Amino acid sequence: LLDRSGRPVRLHSGVRAVMKELSEDARWADATLAIASCCDEPAWARECLAKFDLGLGGGRRLQDILTVQQIRKGNKQFHLRQIQGAAGCELSE
């Protein structure tokens, strides 16, 4: 994945392995996978989620295994409260 200037955009090391376990291991079958991101370019962040191939087979992308996404300009605490409401859980869970 490249940004518009041609520089590579990469997932943090370990993300693919974690997402593989969370999406394939039966222990996590009922887990809600959520992300929160404060950024100046929310549309670009969503595009990255749609394009990052996790290498899990079937062409699954990062966005395919996420249950809740809160990506927008703003306060991280607001994002987390939005996730709490969407997931129906407490932030401590």
Disulfide bonds with the S-S distance in Angstrom:
none
